[in-house]
Structure formats: C-alpha cells, structure tokens
C-alpha cells in the first residue's frame, strides 16, 4: 500500500526490518546484563512415590528448584539454583 503512495521500496523494507528487530541501536540504554549462572544437583530415587513434599520443601529451603523428573523406576531428579555470587 505504501508503495502505491510513492514511498521508496528500500525505505519501507529498512523500516519494517528495523521495527521487527526492535532496532537495538536505539533501544540500548544500559550495559548488557549477564546471564544467570546455574548449578545443578542430580539425584536418583527408586520410584516417584518415594518422593515426599517434606523432601522437596527441604530442597527448596536450600534454594534448589526441581527442574526435571526423568523416568519412572528409577526416577532421576534434576534440581537447579542460582550459583552463589552470580547475579
């Protein structure tokens, strides 16, 4: 539609690409942030029924979050938390 109004094709293309990309050159106002550093703990239990809310609560109190439960017998549990000292 803009081309029918006499707008330059390359200007339209550049404007659309810039808008879709978020034009990082204009948006960047602060230093880039670091990605968080994670540490992981892998534990194996016999069955899912062997896992208790109390055990999960204790892991959570220590800063661990259950990230994955793999398998059924045995069950491999993967916990993650922010590495101490990372932002």
N, C-alpha and C positions, 0 to 999 in steps of 0.2 A: 504494500500500500504506500509506504513512504517513497518507494522508487517511482511510483506514478506521479508523485508530487514534486519530482525533480531532485530528490535527495541523492547524493553520491553513494553508490553501492558500497564502496570500500569504507566510507564513513559509517554507514549503517552496520556493516559487518564488524568493524572495530568496536563500535559502541555496544553491540549485543554481546560479543565475546568478553569485553571488559565488564559488563554488568553480570554475566553469568559466572565469571571468575571472581567476582567480588572486588576487582581492581585492588589487589593487595598493596600497591604502591600508595594509594590514597588512604587506605584503612589503617595501615600500621602506624600506631601512635606510641607504642611502648616496645620494649625489648621482648623478643620471643620468650615464651615460657618453656621451662624444661618439662619433659615428660616424667611422670612419676616413676620411681624405681620400685619394683615389687620384689618381695621374697616369697618363696613358696615352701609349703610343707606337704609331703605326700605320706598318707597313712593308709594301711590296708586293714580292713576288718572282715570277719568271717561272712556275715550277712548284714543286710540293711537293718534287720530287726535288732542287731547288736548295737546300733547307734541310738543314743539317748539324747533327749533335749538338754539334760544336765551337761553331757559331754560337749555338745555344741555351744551351750552357754559359756562353758569354761574357755573354749577356744575363742569365742567372741570377746570375752573379758580380756584376753591376752592380745586382742587386736586382729585375730585371724577371721577371715570370711570364707565360708565354703564356696569354692568356685566351680567344682565339678564332682560328681559321683559317677564312677565308671564301673560297669559290670554289676553282677548280682550276687555271685558266690565265687570268690570273694569280691568285696566292694573296695575299690580304690577311691579314696577321698583326697581331693586336691584343695588345699587351703591357700589363701594369699593374704598378704597385708603389705602396707607401705613399708618400704625399707626404712629403718630408723635413720633419721638425719636427712632424708630426702624430702623435697617439697614438691 
